[in-house]
């Protein structure tokens, strides 16, 4: 039986892959602990929560 090991990418390798065009502009990927993962799509609850949080932070911290 053949053992399979995962390739862990460094940040520099990840950026290099992006420069080579491995990922399209529509690809939603990120590097997490050396693995390239597909990001979850942003949906309305996520966007609303971000907007509300930003408003609260603006109120507390100001410009």
Wavefront OBJ file of the C-alpha trace (Angstrom):
o trace
v 0.000 0.000 0.000
v 1.254 3.494 -0.849
v 1.300 6.147 1.855
v -0.146 9.528 0.896
v 1.039 12.746 2.492
v -0.534 16.172 2.103
v 1.445 19.033 0.656
v 1.587 21.973 3.051
v 2.094 25.303 1.313
v 3.986 28.280 2.666
v 2.551 31.766 2.280
v 5.175 32.519 -0.379
v 4.175 29.400 -2.347
v 0.490 30.328 -2.072
v 1.173 33.824 -3.440
v 3.333 32.358 -6.198
v 0.502 30.026 -7.247
v -1.795 33.049 -7.425
v 0.751 34.904 -9.585
v 0.925 31.907 -11.931
v -2.859 32.111 -12.381
v -3.658 28.812 -10.692
v -6.628 30.532 -9.048
v -9.118 32.551 -11.070
v -10.589 35.805 -9.767
v -13.807 33.914 -9.045
v -12.064 31.277 -6.903
v -12.723 31.849 -3.227
v -9.734 30.163 -1.596
v -7.564 30.874 1.418
v -4.512 29.347 3.058
v -5.249 27.771 6.444
v -2.462 25.966 8.318
v -0.657 25.298 5.050
v -3.706 23.915 3.227
v -5.535 25.718 0.444
v -9.202 25.682 1.397
v -12.283 26.802 -0.477
v -13.978 29.648 1.379
v -17.666 29.526 2.185
v -19.829 31.871 0.156
v -20.874 35.075 1.878
v -24.578 35.044 2.433
v -26.985 37.678 3.667
v -26.692 36.873 7.415
v -22.908 37.117 7.175
v -23.027 40.440 5.343
v -25.640 41.893 7.712
v -23.612 40.869 10.747
v -20.478 42.472 9.286
v -22.335 45.709 8.568
v -23.840 45.870 12.064
v -20.481 45.154 13.680
v -18.764 47.824 11.600
v -21.423 50.343 12.635
v -20.929 49.510 16.314
v -17.154 49.742 16.036
v -17.440 53.099 14.301
v -19.649 54.344 17.143
v -17.244 53.101 19.829
v -13.941 54.020 18.210
v -14.908 56.870 15.921
v -13.016 57.841 12.822
l 1 2 3 4 5 6 7 8 9 10 11 12 13 14 15 16 17 18 19 20 21 22 23 24 25 26 27 28 29 30 31 32 33 34 35 36 37 38 39 40 41 42 43 44 45 46 47 48 49 50 51 52 53 54 55 56 57 58 59 60 61 62 63
